[in-house]
Amino acid sequence: MTTLLLAVISALTLNHEFGIAGDYTNQTYGIVNPDTIWNPDEQDTLDIETEVRSFWNLNMDIDNGGTRFTAGNDLDFSTRSVHEALNLNLEQDISSVVNLEAFNDAEFRYYHHALPQLADTGFQKDYWSNTSSLALNFAAASALTLSASDQVQLFHYPEPDSYNYDYLLNRSRLGLRQELGGISALDLEYDWSRRWAATADNQDYAEHSLDADLDLYLDNGPHIELENAVSRRAYADRSRSYWDEGPGLLLDVDVSPAVNLSLDDDARWTWYDSSTSVYTNMLENSLKLDFQWRATPDLTFRIGPQYDAGRSLPEATSDDYGEGSLFAGLDYMRADRLWFSVEDRLGRRRYPLADSSFQSNYTFNEFNLMVNWTIIKTSRGGLSVDGMVSISPEWHTDQTSDLVTRIYTLELKYGL
């Protein structure tokens, strides 16, 4: 017994992380007063998320040869709520070719009313959830792996409504991975899902999906990724049942040791059993060209155009759109002490058949900044700051639809 205990202790690793953080999200929009002429300077602001929180994260790892166990516990106290999340994961090598993995995620959030002056937020629904999964991986050959898994998720709201409702979700999965040499591989995956909603029968569905992904890394050549995902979701209400397909292509080429060029094309086709004004058949496509220049080992600049389009089927509707934009950004990483990424995207969206009472053409600007700075570094952790800023204004042809969304997050944490 003593020998076993010493073996467990020697394989045990503990990590703590605690700190304070603040989150703030709001939307500023124009006020429509039917009794007066529209004044574009008259605005109002809705605070969607206002929260100051303290947190403590504890992670435990045990690696004893063929057995690996990890446990993570995240506890948050904030001006709005109490949040607890516990994650358990066990991996066991049954033999040299068979691996078993089990995990369980439990989470709950309780919204209190101790600080009503900070309660002007968009979401305050208590809930708890639990997700359990069991997976079996079998190395059928030196380059072929087969897998099978089943997952059950339970979500519960003490006070459910039409939008926040209890449900039980079961997801079964079969997978195949064929190594093609180097790090190239072919992945095939079939999923079956079934959801039962306790108080909202119209949210019940059954879904089948098949995903295929071919990832090719050619010698002294480009990286090519081809993917396609096809799914069928069926509701009791035929007008909500649909087919969905999402093909994609990624072509990535190192033009020189310092220059990289990538082309990313993602499409999505959604076809409903019975198309309505709410559930419209749509073909969407996003095409992005990304030019990256590594000016130094620490600093990378990137720039490129992007075009997005949506087309209703079988005939055009007011939902059809075309969107052109240009983005530019830079990433900086100084060893493991400082990292930041900034990007700005400016574009214009047009609706050829726009319904002026519902939507209008608009120009937009999306600015995003993420920063991580390790102020103090030790052998096991240190003191660091994480920050994120996102500002997205929209300037519409119909000024009454102008909108600005702002998201700010700041986190100070110490790990050991």
DAURHU-V384481 format. One record per pair of residues at least 6 apart in sequence whose C-alpha atoms are under 6 Angstrom apart, sorted by the first residue. I is the first residue (numbers start at 1). GAP is how many residues later the second one is. Records with the same first field share a line. If there is no record, write none. Layout:
# DAURHU-V384481
I: GAP, GAP
This chain:
# DAURHU-V384481
11: 51, 52, 53
12: 49, 50
13: 47, 48
14: 45, 46
15: 43, 44, 401
16: 41, 42, 399, 400
17: 39, 40, 397, 398
18: 37, 38, 395, 396
19: 35, 36, 393, 394
20: 33, 34, 391, 392
21: 31, 32, 389, 390
22: 29, 30, 387, 388
23: 27, 28, 385, 386
24: 25, 26, 383, 384
25: 23, 24, 381, 382
26: 20, 21, 22, 379, 380
27: 18, 19, 377, 378
28: 16, 17, 375, 376
29: 14, 15, 373, 374
30: 13, 370
31: 11, 12
47: 74
48: 73, 74
49: 72
51: 28
52: 26, 27
53: 24, 25
54: 22, 23
55: 20, 21
56: 19
57: 16, 17
58: 14, 15
59: 12, 13
60: 10, 11
61: 8, 9
62: 6, 7
66: 26, 27
67: 24, 25
68: 22, 23
69: 20, 21
70: 18, 19
71: 16, 17
72: 14, 15
73: 12, 13
74: 10, 11
75: 8, 9
76: 6, 7
80: 31, 32
81: 29, 30, 31
82: 27, 28
83: 25, 26
84: 23, 24
85: 21, 22
86: 19, 20
87: 17, 18
88: 15, 16
89: 13, 14
90: 11, 12
91: 9, 10
92: 7, 8
93: 6
97: 41, 42
98: 39, 40
99: 37, 38
100: 35, 36
101: 33, 34
102: 31, 32
103: 29, 30
104: 27, 28
105: 25, 26
106: 23, 24
107: 21, 22
108: 19, 20
109: 17, 18
110: 16
111: 15
127: 29, 30
128: 28
129: 25, 26
130: 23, 24
131: 21, 22
132: 19, 20
133: 17, 18
134: 15, 16
135: 13, 14
136: 11, 12
137: 9, 10
138: 7, 8
139: 6
143: 35, 36
144: 33, 34
145: 31, 32
146: 29, 30
147: 27, 28
148: 25, 26
149: 23, 24
150: 21, 22
151: 19, 20
152: 17, 18
153: 15, 16
154: 14
155: 11, 12
156: 10
157: 9
166: 31, 32
167: 29, 30, 31
168: 27, 28
169: 25, 26
170: 23, 24
171: 21, 22
172: 19, 20
173: 17, 18
174: 15, 16
175: 13, 14
176: 11, 12
177: 9, 10
178: 7, 8
179: 6
184: 31, 32, 33
185: 30
186: 27, 28
187: 25, 26
188: 23, 24
189: 21, 22
190: 19, 20
191: 17, 18
192: 15, 16
193: 13, 14
194: 11, 12
195: 9, 10
196: 8
197: 7
205: 29, 30
206: 27, 28
207: 25, 26
208: 23, 24
209: 21, 22
210: 19, 20
211: 17, 18
212: 15, 16
213: 13, 14
214: 11, 12
215: 10
216: 7, 8
217: 6
222: 30, 31
223: 28, 29
224: 26, 27
225: 24, 25
226: 22, 23
227: 20, 21
228: 18, 19
229: 16, 17
230: 14, 15
231: 12, 13
232: 11
233: 8, 9
234: 7
235: 6
239: 34, 35
241: 31, 32
242: 29, 30, 31
243: 27, 28
244: 25, 26
245: 23, 24
246: 21, 22
247: 20
248: 17, 18
249: 15, 16
250: 13, 14
251: 11, 12
252: 9, 10
253: 7, 8
254: 6
258: 35, 36
259: 33, 34
260: 32
261: 29, 30
262: 27, 28
263: 25, 26
264: 23, 24
265: 21, 22
266: 19, 20
267: 17, 18
268: 15, 16
269: 13, 14
270: 11, 12
271: 10
272: 9
281: 31, 32
282: 29, 30, 31
283: 27, 28
284: 25, 26
285: 23, 24
286: 21, 22
287: 19, 20
288: 18
289: 15, 16
290: 13, 14
291: 11, 12, 13
292: 9, 10
293: 7, 8
294: 6
298: 34, 35, 36
299: 32, 33
300: 30, 31
301: 28, 29
302: 26, 27, 28
303: 24, 25
304: 22, 23
305: 20, 21
306: 18, 19
307: 16, 17
308: 14, 15
309: 12, 13
310: 10, 11
311: 9
312: 8
318: 35, 36
320: 31
321: 29, 30
322: 27, 28
323: 25, 26
324: 23, 24
325: 21, 22
326: 19, 20
327: 17, 18
328: 15, 16
329: 13, 14
330: 11, 12
331: 9, 10
332: 7, 8
333: 6
337: 36, 37
338: 34, 35
339: 32, 33
340: 30, 31
341: 28, 29
342: 26, 27
343: 24, 25
344: 22, 23
345: 20, 21
346: 18, 19
347: 16, 17
348: 14, 15
349: 12, 13
350: 11
351: 10
354: 6
360: 37
361: 35, 36
362: 33, 34, 35
363: 31, 32
364: 29, 30
365: 27, 28
366: 26
367: 23, 24
368: 21, 22
369: 19, 20
370: 17, 18
371: 15, 16
372: 13, 14
373: 11, 12
374: 9, 10
375: 8, 9
376: 6, 7
380: 36
381: 34, 35
382: 32, 33
383: 30, 31
384: 28, 29
385: 26, 27
386: 24, 25
387: 22, 23
388: 20, 21
389: 18, 19
390: 16, 17
391: 14, 15
392: 12, 13
393: 10, 11
394: 8, 9
395: 7
396: 6
